[in-house]
Amino acid sequence: MLCDYREYRFSLLEWGRYLLEGAAACGLAAYVFYRSAIAFFLMLPAGFFWPFLQRKRLAGQRRERLRGQFREAVLILSSALAAGYSVENAFAASVPDLEQQYGRDGMITREFSYIAAQLRMNRTAEELLLSFAARSGIEEIESFAVIFSVSKRSRGELASVVNHVARVISDRVQVRGEIQMLTAEKQFEQKIMNLMPFGIVLYLDISSPGYLDPMYETAAGRIVMSVCLALYLGSCALASRILQIEV
């Protein structure tokens, strides 16, 4: 069954897991910043958004894996076309190589197997690639599909065009992967820093019981803690945005 890679569908188990995680995060925030059950119940609706954030993150990770697999697939396709295969035979010849790299259930293996099967039923490669590109939500695949379609309609040197586009896409995906590797350490540091305020408060609770009571028992203290919570959420959002480097 073909997949829309722009959307990630949760199972019931995943829904339950991420709803519990959202509720746990609200409980921890309510304890650290307010020490109030009322604050927890007021925050709880925000926890229901956690599964949707995770679904977006998981969809993004799946698209990144698909982008890397497409890079290899388009290089294999380019080699087949350069060897003199027709478009139909080039897609069919690419499938065994993709199965070796990603298995029969690999995302790009399923897509190229479907394209090869549909080509045997007299559907056009342009139509199938454009459909795949629309479902992928990946700029490189969309660009490849458009260039492939234009080149095939104009009856140009399809093999040389595909080879050039394949090299460009490969370089772009490689640069993207290198940037992600370089920022991986910073992303890990960001996660540690996000947990630091909670660790500090819990440490003070254990080492100096009652030290932070004025922050929870007075109106001024609650206002200060509310400002701290707002600054904390803002800094987390800003740090996440800074580390999202587009190529």
N, C-alpha and C positions, 0 to 999 in steps of 0.2 A: 504494500500500500504506500502511495506517495505521501510525502510529509511536507507540511508547511513549516520551514525552518525558522520562520519569524515568530512562531508561537510554540511554547513548551506546555504540554499537557501533563498535569499532575495526576498520579494515581490517588486513590483515597488514602493510602498509607502516607504518601508525601504531603497531602493536604493536612492530615492530622499532625505529622511531624512538624511542619513549619508553623502551623497555628500554635502548637505547644511552645515552640521556640519564641514566637512573638509574645505570647503571654508571659513566658519566663523573663524575657527582656524587659517587659513592662513592670514585672514584679521587682526585678533588680533595680531598675531606675527609680521606682517608687520608694524602695527601701533606702537607697543611697542618697537621694535628693530630698525626700520628704518624710520618710518613716511613717507613712500613713496608708491605711487600707483604702481610704476614700480616694487618695491620689492614684492608687493602683487601678481602681475601677474606672476612674476618669481617663486613665491612660490606655486602658484595655482596648478600646476601639482602634487606637493607632496600631496595636499589635496585630490586628486583622489584616493590615496592609503588608505585613512581613512576607506572607506567601507570594504575593504579587511581585514584590521586589526580588525574591528569590527566583521566581519563574522567569523574570526578565534576565537575571544574571545567568541562569542555566541555559536559556535560549542563546544568549551571547556566547557562552562557552562552546555550545554545540556548533554555532556558526563559525567560530574560530577553527574548530576541528575540521569542519567541512571545507573551509577556505584552504587549509593545508592539504587536504586530500585532493581538492580540485587542482591545486598546483601540480601535483604529481600526475593526475589524470590527463591534464591538458598537454603536458610534456610527452606522455606516452602517445596521446592522440596525434600530436604533431609529428612524432617519429614515424607513425604508421602512414600518415599522409605523405610525408617526404619519401617513404619507401615505395610510393606508387599505389597504395590502396585507395579505393573509392571511399567516399564518406561513410557509406553503409558498412563496408568491410572494416574501415578504420575503427569505428566504434565497437564493432563485434570483436576485433582483434585486441582491443584495449581491455576488455573485461577479464580475461584470464590473468593478466598482469596485476590488475587491481585486486582480484581475488587473492592473489599471493600476498599482496601487501596489507590489505585491510579485511580480508575474509569475505565470505559470501554476504554477510549481513552488514558490511561496511556501508556507510552512507553513500559514498561516491560509487561504490560497486553496484548498489541497488539502482542508482540513477542511470548509470551508463548501461546496465543490463536492460533497464526499461526502455531507454532510447534505442538500443540495438534491436530489441524485440519490436518496437513500434515502427522502426524503419523497414523491417521486413513486411510490415502490413501497409506499406506505401504511404506512411505519414512522412512529412518533411523534417529534416534535421533542424531547420530554422525554427519551426513551430515548437518542436520539442525542447530545444535549448532555451527559447524565450520563456516557455512555461516553467522550466527548471529555474531560470534566473529570477522569475517573479516570485517563486516560492522560497528561494534561498535568502533573499534580502541582503545579498552580498554584492558589493559594487564590482568586484573583479569578474564575477560570473555574469553580471548584467552587461558589462562592457564587452566581454568575450562574445556573448550571444548576439549582441547588436552588430559587432564587427564581422562576425561569422556570417550573419544573415545578409549584410550588405555586400560582402565579398562574393558570396555564392550567387546572389541575384545578378551581380554585375559580371559574373563569369570571369573573374580575375584569377590571378595565381593563388588559388586557395591555400595550397600547401605552404607557400612562402609567407603569406599573410598570417596564417595560423601559427607558423613557427615564430614569427616576429612577436605576435601578441602573446604567445606562450612564454617567451623569454621575458617580456616586460612584466607579465603577471607573476612569473616566478620570482623575479628580482624584487617586486613590490611585496609579495608575501614573505620573502626571506627577510627583508628589512623590517617588516612588521614584527616578525618573530624575534629578531634580534633586539628590537626595542622592548618587547615584552620581557625578554630575558634580563635586560639591563634594569628594568623597573621592578622586577619580581622581588628583589631585596627590599626596595623602598615600600612596596605594597605590604610585605610582611611586617616591616617596621611600623607602618601605619596601623595595622591591626593591633600590634602590641601597645602603641600609644593610645588607641581607642579604649583599651582596657585599663590603662593606668589610673584614671580617676577613681574607678571602682575599687581597684586594688589599694589605693592610698586610703580611701575612706574605710574600707574593711580592716586595713592594718591599724588605723587609729582606733577603731572600735575595740579591737582585740588588745592593743597595747595600752590604750588610755581610755577606759570606759568612762562615758559621760563627758568627754572632752568636747564633743560636737553637739551636745544637747541644746545649747543656745541657738544653733542654726535651725533646729527643728521645732523649738518650743516658743519662739518669739516671731512676731509678724515681720520684723526686719530680717531675721534669719531666713524665713521662708522666701522673702523677696530676693535675697542674695542667692539662695539656692536655685530659684527659678531662673535668675539671670545666668547662673553657672550652667544650668541645663540647656538654656537657649544657646549659649556660647559653645557648649560641648557639641550639640547637634550641628551647629553651623560649621564648626571646625572639621567635623567628620565629613560633612558634605563637600566642603572646600578641598580637603585633602584628597578625597576620592576623585573629584573633578580634575585636579591638577595631574593626577597619575593616569588619566585617560588621554593618551597621546594617539591621535589619528594620523594615519599615513596617507 
